[in-house]
Structures are given as structure tokens and as C-alpha cells.
Amino acid sequence: MKVNYTIVIVKSGKWFAGYVKELSGANSQGKTIKEVKHNLKEAIKLIVKSNYKHFINGEKSLLEERIAVNLWKE
């Protein structure tokens, strides 16, 4: 399954730092933008897999569905 996320990358001195807007805790840095993108992809995989294992482990009644939230309009 392929899921799209929004990443933000900024230059900080000689390094680049980045984070994933939709996923708390997915942050990284690197010497190049390419390195930051690679690191963020790995962070996303690790966080999503960890969250999945944490919530699924031993759970017999699980509800999974998509939910839409409009953040910027009332």
C-alpha cells in the first residue's frame, strides 16, 4: 500500500532538517535534501509499523476506517 505524506524541509546552517506534517514524531536531518527525504521515509515506516503493532497486538475487536477532517475551513 502506498500512502502520501507532506514533508517540510528547511536549510539550517550547512544541514537540512525535515518533518512529516501528518505524522507526529517523524523528524530527520541530513547533509542533503535527498538524505533528509530518505531518512523521513524510513522514519515514517518505523513509526507506522510501531503504531500498528502497538494497537493491533492482541486486540480482537478492532475498528479501522478512514476519517476526513477539514483543518482550515469552518
VMD Tcl script that draws the C-alpha trace (Angstrom):
set ca {
  {0.00 0.00 0.00}
  {1.31 3.42 -0.93}
  {0.36 6.42 1.23}
  {1.29 10.02 0.51}
  {2.56 12.34 3.24}
  {3.55 16.00 3.23}
  {7.13 16.73 4.20}
  {8.66 20.08 5.09}
  {12.40 20.61 4.66}
  {14.35 23.70 5.72}
  {18.02 24.59 5.46}
  {19.65 25.06 8.85}
  {23.25 26.18 8.51}
  {25.08 23.56 6.45}
  {22.41 20.92 7.15}
  {18.80 20.31 6.17}
  {16.06 19.42 8.66}
  {12.67 17.97 7.85}
  {9.45 16.67 9.33}
  {6.24 14.99 8.21}
  {3.18 17.21 8.69}
  {0.70 14.38 9.19}
  {2.81 12.20 11.47}
  {3.96 13.38 14.87}
  {7.50 12.33 15.69}
  {8.67 11.85 12.10}
  {11.63 14.24 12.02}
  {15.07 13.98 10.49}
  {18.11 15.83 9.25}
  {20.81 15.33 6.67}
  {23.58 16.94 4.68}
  {21.43 16.96 1.52}
  {17.72 17.17 0.71}
  {17.95 13.68 -0.79}
  {19.32 12.34 2.50}
  {16.55 14.02 4.51}
  {13.88 12.55 2.20}
  {15.38 9.07 2.58}
  {15.55 9.44 6.37}
  {11.96 10.68 6.55}
  {10.73 7.69 4.52}
  {12.48 5.37 6.98}
  {11.04 7.29 9.96}
  {7.53 7.01 8.50}
  {7.90 3.25 8.05}
  {9.19 2.74 11.58}
  {6.52 4.89 13.24}
  {3.61 3.42 11.28}
  {4.78 -0.16 11.86}
  {5.31 0.52 15.57}
  {1.88 2.13 15.94}
  {0.26 -0.75 14.08}
  {1.91 -3.37 16.29}
  {1.08 -1.42 19.44}
  {-2.62 -1.13 18.67}
  {-3.16 -4.48 16.94}
  {-1.23 -6.67 19.38}
  {-3.76 -8.99 21.00}
  {-6.76 -6.86 20.02}
  {-9.76 -8.97 18.98}
  {-12.28 -6.23 18.20}
  {-10.71 -3.61 16.01}
  {-12.48 -0.87 14.08}
  {-10.50 0.56 11.21}
  {-11.86 3.26 8.91}
  {-10.85 6.48 7.18}
  {-11.91 9.84 8.56}
  {-11.84 13.22 6.83}
  {-11.10 16.40 8.75}
  {-11.16 19.90 7.27}
  {-8.44 21.76 9.16}
  {-8.58 25.20 7.60}
  {-12.26 25.93 6.92}
  {-15.13 26.17 9.35}
}
mol new
graphics top color blue
foreach p $ca { graphics top sphere $p radius 0.5 }
foreach p [lrange $ca 0 end-1] q [lrange $ca 1 end] { graphics top cylinder $p $q radius 0.2 }
display resetview
